[in-house]
Amino acid sequence: MSDIIRRDPRAEWIARNRLHPLHQAMQAAQGGETRWMGPNGVVRKNPHAVGFIGPNGVKRIDRSGSQQGTVGKRSSAPEVVQLPLHVVEQPAFVIAVVPDMVGGRLSSHDRDLLGLARKLAGSDGAVLAVVFGEHKETAFDTAGVDRLLLIDGSEYEGYAPEQRVLALRAVEGQFTPRHWLLPDSRTGGGELGRRLAASLGERPATRVWQAEGERCTGRAGAGQQDIQRPLPRLILAAAECAEPVSETRHEARSVGLDGSVARNLPRIEDLGPVAVDPAQIPMAEAEFILSGGNGVKDWNLFHSAAVALGATEGASRVAVDDGHMPRNRQVGATGTWVTARVYLAVGISGAIQHLQGIGACDKVVAVNMDPGCDMIKRADLSVIGDSSAILQALIRLAEEYRNGAARDAA
Ligand SMILES: Cc1cc2nc3c(=O)[nH]c(=O)nc-3n(C[C@H](O)[C@H](O)[C@H](O)COP(=O)(O)OP(=O)(O)OC[C@H]3O[C@@H](n4cnc5c(N)ncnc54)[C@H](O)[C@@H]3O)c2cc1C
């Protein structure tokens, strides 16, 4: 083993940040003691080391002690916090959720919806997630799913809302959910929910952002007005309608449909996705953004990298002010607030005004020379090095990957 001391700036930042969900684990990783013998033979305890900080920043104490006792362990990897398992053996009723699963994974909107479903399910109801087609999600359990119904088949692929409604009608017949919850989104849920409502003869509540007790509040009038109404059976909920589940684990037990679903005579034919120029995608809707800042030294190389990666271009304010990028590409408090699944920040220091704009991004990758900068602390993955060298390497790897894929296909 080399004697070079390796620092992990992200781990150090988490260890300082008491609101971070891994804060407690990082304390343990740094050898924080909770009990020790004082010089007079008296056992000393550190009361601050008891419990753990939940993902919402609230301190939780598990009286079973299963989440404590990390005393004196020295390990570089953070402890994985095992959340308590919530089991609903015989559900009194079911709350059905149909997540959008954009890219095959639960989006943050889907997770908010599952959080709302858990709230409505209480302790004796079960949350049933109905998922169409293949998925890549591995965290249904921690997202609050008690029962998981996978509905697979070529007839559900692509744009097939009529066929999906037929399947949901079969779910209705078998499980008779107390509530149906779908995301009121443009990625499928909004349309599917309205079609399902028409098919079931239910009057849905739309753009619901709050549901308390027997009432819910939805946004209307171009977002200027709130409408309150009794909680209906079918709810089309907006993002942030509830806190996602963060303190329990669920079974995500697989269930199936008893009968077969009728085949729909397609009135709409899906001819497949159309390739769009990533540069034409509005920033707020882009899934993959390559963003450049003051640390980008070769802007032609940056544009080539965006083309090679198929990414939408973004920029920091300094890059825009210096004339390297147009104003409509600025990300941040005074630019666009983006919601990309992957945000690749090259040579951006991570000023608070910039970080505000990327708060809703799923994964942030940072390329920077300075391992201590705020963007590296925010990032899920960091590459320390010169932007030009790394952009060149990315272009080469993307081309190799494409050529390899083309060879395999030939
Ligand atoms: C009211 C107000 C509103 C603002 N709104 C916004 C906003 O909406 N969006 C926004 O972005 N900013 C905004 N700002 C500006 C913000 O405060 C920062 O000044 C700006 O984000 C910094 O941009 P930067 O990270 O590209 O540049 P710098 O802060 O100069 O950072 C450059 C980074 O590149 C790295 N670097 C240097 N050379 C290399 C290299 N060769 N390879 C790799 N990395 C390298 C450096 O280590 C550094 O981290 C606002 C400021 C104010 C006062």
The ligand as a Gaussian input file, in Angstrom:
#p B3LYP/6-31G(d) Opt

LIG

0 1
 C      -27.000000      38.287000      -7.777000
 C      -26.142000      37.235000      -8.418000
 C      -26.734000      36.270000      -9.172000
 C      -25.960000      35.270000      -9.764000
 N      -26.572000      34.305000     -10.505000
 C      -25.816000      33.325000     -11.039000
 C      -26.413000      32.287000     -11.803000
 O      -27.625000      32.250000     -12.027000
 N      -25.622000      31.311000     -12.295000
 C      -24.264000      31.285000     -12.100000
 O      -23.596000      30.369000     -12.575000
 N      -23.683000      32.272000     -11.389000
 C      -24.406000      33.289000     -10.880000
 N      -23.789000      34.283000     -10.186000
 C      -22.317000      34.318000     -10.178000
 C      -21.708000      33.374000      -9.170000
 O      -21.637000      34.023000      -7.920000
 C      -20.288000      32.960000      -9.592000
 O      -19.524000      34.119000      -9.783000
 C      -20.236000      32.141000     -10.864000
 O      -21.156000      31.076000     -10.805000
 C      -18.847000      31.574000     -11.033000
 O      -18.749000      30.946000     -12.270000
 P      -17.636000      29.842000     -12.517000
 O      -17.781000      28.782000     -11.508000
 O      -17.723000      29.450000     -13.945000
 O      -16.271000      30.647000     -12.360000
 P      -15.177000      30.632000     -11.205000
 O      -15.789000      30.948000      -9.896000
 O      -14.075000      31.498000     -11.699000
 O      -14.705000      29.120000     -11.145000
 C      -13.934000      28.508000     -12.119000
 C      -13.644000      27.088000     -11.671000
 O      -12.907000      26.414000     -12.665000
 C      -11.831000      25.708000     -12.095000
 N      -10.778000      25.634000     -13.105000
 C       -9.912000      26.600000     -13.470000
 N       -9.113000      26.144000     -14.467000
 C       -9.500000      24.894000     -14.726000
 C       -9.086000      23.899000     -15.654000
 N       -8.115000      24.138000     -16.530000
 N       -9.704000      22.706000     -15.640000
 C      -10.710000      22.441000     -14.764000
 N      -11.148000      23.342000     -13.870000
 C      -10.561000      24.550000     -13.838000
 C      -11.434000      26.485000     -10.878000
 O      -10.831000      25.616000      -9.923000
 C      -12.795000      27.008000     -10.398000
 O      -13.391000      26.092000      -9.501000
 C      -24.554000      35.271000      -9.583000
 C      -23.970000      36.244000      -8.791000
 C      -24.744000      37.220000      -8.213000
 C      -24.076000      38.244000      -7.358000

